[in-house]
């Protein structure tokens, strides 16, 4: 399955690895990727509305008729319906029971019990009383969907007064509480790290720890950026060790090949495990890993899921460390007058004809410009990110 806005060439990767493979791409009629871009012999099936139940029904019909060896998706939003297809038709890979656990933030936090970095203190919620109790027990709260992504639907409540105000001003919050779709966790003021992992069975093939320059939930007022951690630093070693142990305790036959983990560091330097997603990190995570490690996480996870890639025994960096920056809701960054060699990627997507660039981003990866830079270490990467604001 390929979402209509995706232009990734998954079919080409599979065709190059196995020219005899029969490939079907399920997408929608308004897909940005033209039919002429498909690999030789690839069949494309389209539906009118990719998000609709009709698209899921089309997936099931294809599975019933073709009995595919694998089902691959390139978005977290498609993980569950692809997993249901695998379960219903006996297709290898991530099944629905395990996929549901990965979509559930509470379930994922349980896997950190006994690991070097514990899960952030949290509570399940079913009513306003639970929310009050969480505020009393945990202090300032982050309330979020149990299965959300992209920092959407996240709110920070400082105390019981803020809880009451939120419930009164937004009755939909109570509806979500009653449906059991929300959770609360302690608000950790400080730094957010992300660790991107390539997985094969119980082994972490590649672990890349980085640090966000601003917490992702602040994307409406700040710009989201990220800096790779120095590989020999104590922080990088701790996060790498935790990620490797987390992978080792995943259920047997989990079918996951890529993970995006987030960790919270408070002002005292204590780390807590936050989000877990079985997908490639968003924004420029994939670009950064590819530049530094020479491995495209999307391509590698696609071929691993198809059984068509033999990973290196020990990945070796092929380039310098990287950092990236999105222009979300913060000050406008810009390319220096004389573009430096260390600015390895820059893009400013043009809006469609008759449309203006969005003044307010709707998710943490919604941006008006993107920058990828390289440097010798964290210190140099941070200094170069600051230079992008020099003309602001």
N, C-alpha and C positions, 0 to 999 in steps of 0.2 A: 504494500500500500504506500502511496506517495501523496502527501498533502498538496493541495493545489499551488501553494506559494513556494514549494520546494523545487529547486532546480538541480539537486544532487543527482549524479549519474550512477546510481546504484546498479542499474542493469548493465552498464558498461563494465563495472568492476567484476561482476559475476561472469559476464561473457568472456572477459579477458582471462579469468582464472579457469573457466570451463566453457569453451566454445560450443560444446554439445548441449549445454543446459537450456531447457525450455523455460522462458521467463514471461510472466504476465505482470503488467503494471496496472493496478487499480487506482484511479484518480478521478477527478471531476472534469466536466466539460470546460470549465473556466481555468484549467491548469495553466500556470505561467510557462511551463516547459513545453516547447513545441513538439509535436509528434515526430518531426524529422530529426530530433536530437536523440531518439531512442537507439539502442544498439541494434545491430542487424538481427532480424528475426524475432524481435520482441513484440508481443501482442499487448495492445493497450485497451483496457476496458474503462469506460467513463460512466459516471452517474451525474445526475443533475445537481445534487446537493451532497457534498462529501461528508458533512456532519450528520446527515440524517440516518434514521434506521434503515432506509433503503440501501445506503452504502454498505452497512453491515450485512444486510440480506444478500447483496451482490457478492460480498466476500464469501459468505457461506455457500452460495451457489457455485462459485468457482472452485471451492475446496471439494464440494461434493462431486463435481464433474471431472476435475483434473487430478484430484488426489495428490497435491503437491508434496514434495519432500520437505519444504521449509516455507514459512510465512515470515516475511521481514517487514518491519515498519520503521519509519524514521522520525517518529514524534512520540513524546510521552502521552499525548492525547489519544493515540491509537493503540497503546500497549494492551489495554484490557480487551478490546474487541478482537485483536489478533490472538491474544491468549485464549479467549473463548473458542476461536476457530481451531486452534491447535488441540484443545481439550476435546471438542466435539468430534473432530475427525482423526484423532490419534496422530497428530503431526508432532515431531520432536521440537523441543524448544520450551520457552517459558509458558507454563500452563496457567490457567485462570486463578487457581488457588494461590500460587506464589505471586502472580502479578498483582492480585488484590492486596497482598501484604506489602508489596513495594509501593503501592499507591497510598497506603495508610501510614501516616507519619507516626502514629502511636505504636503500631506494630513494629515498625523499623527501629524505633528507639529501644525496644526490648532487646534487640540483638547486640546492643552495646554494653549490656550487663557484664561486668567482669573484665572489660577491655581497658587499656591504659587511659583512654579518654571516655568518661561516662556520658550518658545522655543528659541533656539539660533537664532540670526538674520540670515536670509537666503534669497536666491533669486532663482526663476526658471530661466532656461537658454534655449535659442533657437539658439544663434549664438555667434560669437566672440565678437560682440559689447556688448551683455549682460554680458559676462565674464569681459570685461573691466569695465563696469559700476559697477558690483559687487565688483571688486577690489577697485574702487574709493570710493564706499559707505561703504564697510564693512572692508576694510583693508586686511591683509593676509587672504587667502581663503583656505578652504578645498573643493575640487571639487570631487564629488562622484556620482555613479549611483543612480538614484532615487529608484531603487528596488534592490540594491546590498546587499550582506551579507558577513561576514567574513573579513571585511576590504580589500576586493579585489577591484581593480579599483579605489583606492583612491589616490589623489595627493594633495600636499600642494603647493600653489602658493603664493609667498611672496608679489608680487607687479605687476604693469602693465608690467614691463620688463619680469618677469617670465611668465606672461600670453602670451605675444608675442612669447617668446622662446618655450613654450609648444605647441602652435598652429603650429609654423613653423616646429619644429622637429617631431611632431606627428600629421599628417593630420587626422588620425582617430579620434582625439579629436574633430575636427570640424564636422565630420560625426555624432558623438554621440550628439553633441550640436544641430545640425540641426534636429535630430530625437527626440529631447525633452527628451532624456533618462538621462540627467545629471542635477544636482542641485549644487548650491554653498552655503556654509554657512561660517560665520566668523570663522577663526581659533582661537580657545580658547586654549592658552598655559596654561597648568596646569594639574589638576587631572581629571581622568575620573572615574565615579562611574557607577555601574550597579545595577539595582533593579529587582529581579526575583519574579514574582507574580503568584500565583495560583488563578484562577478566577471562580466564579460561578454566572452567571447573572450579576447583578450590584454590586456584593460584592467581595472584595478582601479577599480570605480565608487565604492566607499566603503572607507576604511581607518580603523579605530578601534583605536588602541593603548591598552592598559591594563596595570596592574601588580597581580599578586596580592599580598595582604597576608601570605600564608603559602604556601609551596610546596604545590601540590595533593596531593602524596603524603603529607602529614602530616594528612590529614583525620580520622584516628582520634584524634588528640590535640589538634589545633588546629581553629579554624573557618576555612573558606575565604571569603575576601573579595577584592574587586577595586576598584581606583580608576583612573578614566580619567586618562591622562597629560595634562599641559598641552600644548595643541596646538602651541605655538610652541617647546617645549623641544627641545634637541639630541637627547635620547633619543627623543622622539616622531618627530622628523624622520628620524632614522636608521632606526628600525623601519618607518616608512611607506615610505621609499625602498627598503628591502630587500624589503618585501612587494610593492611595485609591480613591482620587477624580477623577483621570483620568478614572479608571475603572467605577465609578458611571456614567460617561457621555458617555460611549460607547453606540452605537445605540441599541435599544431594539432587542432582538433575535439575537445578534451578533454571538453566537456560539463559542466564544473564551474561552479557559480554562487555558491558560498559556501565560504569557507575559514576555518579556525580554526588559527592558528599560535601556537606557544609559543617564547619565547626565554629563555635563562638568562643572568643577569648575575653574574659572580663578584665577590669582595670588592674587586678592583682596578678594577671598572667595565667589564671586558671582556665583550662580549656574544657568545653562541653561539646558533645556531638549534637548537631542539629538535624538538617535535612538529609534525606537519602533518596536518590532518584536513579532508576535503571535506564538512563539515557545519557547521551553526550551532553556536556555542559553547554549552556547557551552563550549568546554574545560571541566573543572571539576566542573562547576556550579552545575550540578545535583548531583554529588557525595558530594559536600560540603553541600548542603541543606539537603540531605538525612542523612548525619552524624550528623548535628546539630539539625534538626527538626524531624527526623524520618519519613519524607515524601518523596517518590520518585516522583518528579514532572512529569516525563514521565508516570509513572503508574497512578498517580492521574488524570492527564489530559485525559488519555486514558479512564479510567473508568467513569469519569465525562461526557465525550462526549457520552458514551454508556448508561448513566443513571444508572450506576451500583455501584456508590460510594456515601456514605453519609459522608461528611466531618465532622471533629470535630468542635464544636461550636467555640472554641478558641484554636488554635494550641499551644502546649507547647513544648519548646526545650527538646530534649531527650539526647543531648550531648553538649559538649563545642563548642564555636565558631571555625570556620575553616578558613584556607587559602590554596591556591594552587599555583603551579608554573609549567609552561611548559618550556622545553628547546627548544626555537625557534631559533632565530639568535644571541642570546647573549652569554655570557660566559657559560661554561659548569658547571652546578650544579651537585652535587653527593651526594649519601647517606653517612652520617658519618660512620667512621670505625666501631663503635659500634652503630648499628641502634637503635635510641631512640624510646621510646614508643609513643612520640608525632607525629612520622611519620606514619600515619595510612594507607596510600596507596602509592605505588610506582610501576611504570611500565615503561619499556623501550621496546616498540614494536620492534620485530626483523624483518628486511626486508625480503622479499621473496628471495628464493634461487637464487644466482647469482646477486642480487641487493645490492647496498650500501645504507645506510641511506641518506636521502636528505640533502645536504649541505646548501641548500637555501629553507626555507619554502615558500609555495605559498599562505598560508592564515594564519590568526592569531591563528588558532587551529591546525596547522600542526606542530607536535613536535616530538622530538627524545626521550624525557623522560618526565614523569609526576609525580608530587609529591603532595600529600594532607596531610596537617598537622593540628593539633589542638592546642589550647592554651586558656588561660584564658581571654585574651582581645586583642585589636589591637596591643598594644605595644609588648606583648609577641609573638604574631604571626609574627610580622615583624622581631623581633630578631631571631626567629627560621628559618625564610626564609633566613636570612643572613648566618646562620650556614651551609646552603646547599652549599654555595660557599667557605667555610672555607678551603677546600683542593684544590681550584682552583688556 
